[in-house]
Amino acid sequence: MGRLSASDRLALLGQACRLQGKLLLSLLHRATFGAAIRLDLDELLPPDSEAAHKATLLCTQVSSPFLVTHCQRMYVWARLLGERQTLRYDSELLYVACMLHDLGLTPAYAGCGEHAECFTVDSVQGAGAVARHAEWPPERQDALAEAILLHLNVDVPLRQGVEAHLLHEAAALDVLGLRSWEIAPETRKVCVERFPRWNFKKEIAALFDRESRERPHGRARFLRRYCGFMPLLRLAPFSE
């Protein structure tokens, strides 16, 4: 699972081309976005639910500090972008997805998915257990798994699920800085101060290098080789 076929590679390349066009237009016409969104982060607290608490506990138990705060920032970015786009979404599902989307990059879960060619497949194993324990209905469990599996794609449109779209957009913002200009600088500053990056660029680059070596047919290697992942990571508007 997670192994890219020739058609998968062509589809991802097509997504990359379309994304570059969108980015160029957005950089040339930032005024079309209107005023950048600003919100008090205390209005974006995690859901108070069993699944949310278990997701937080699992993430903090198995993840390095830089991954924990990455997941926490992602929930903030996802909520902000969701508010900016006036989207209706399942905040509990979104939170659990944000906190557990990178489980497959931790020693506790890396390689746990049978024949998996992508760390997102491993992440789904842990996230799925949390959802099942909380007795989520099957369609909600599927939406969680789909969001986590899709977040490493170049593009995830709304038609593939609001939570999947927001998870992807939040990851792209935190890792590569995409759409960061849509969030007010003071709001970004407060988020990073509350959830420090802990040398994030260096740490995530090392994990993607490892993933690329160990799973040469997966999306991490494809993103590094064909989509400019490393240069975009270095140029992201964060100091670390």
Secondary structure as UniProt FT lines:
FT   HELIX           6..28
FT   HELIX           30..33
FT   HELIX           41..43
FT   HELIX           50..62
FT   HELIX           65..84
FT   TURN            85..86
FT   HELIX           91..100
FT   TURN            101..102
FT   HELIX           103..105
FT   TURN            107..111
FT   TURN            114..115
FT   HELIX           119..133
FT   TURN            134..135
FT   HELIX           138..150
FT   TURN            151..152
FT   HELIX           158..160
FT   HELIX           162..176
FT   TURN            178..179
FT   HELIX           180..182
FT   HELIX           185..194
FT   HELIX           200..214
FT   TURN            216..217
FT   HELIX           219..226
FT   HELIX           229..235
//
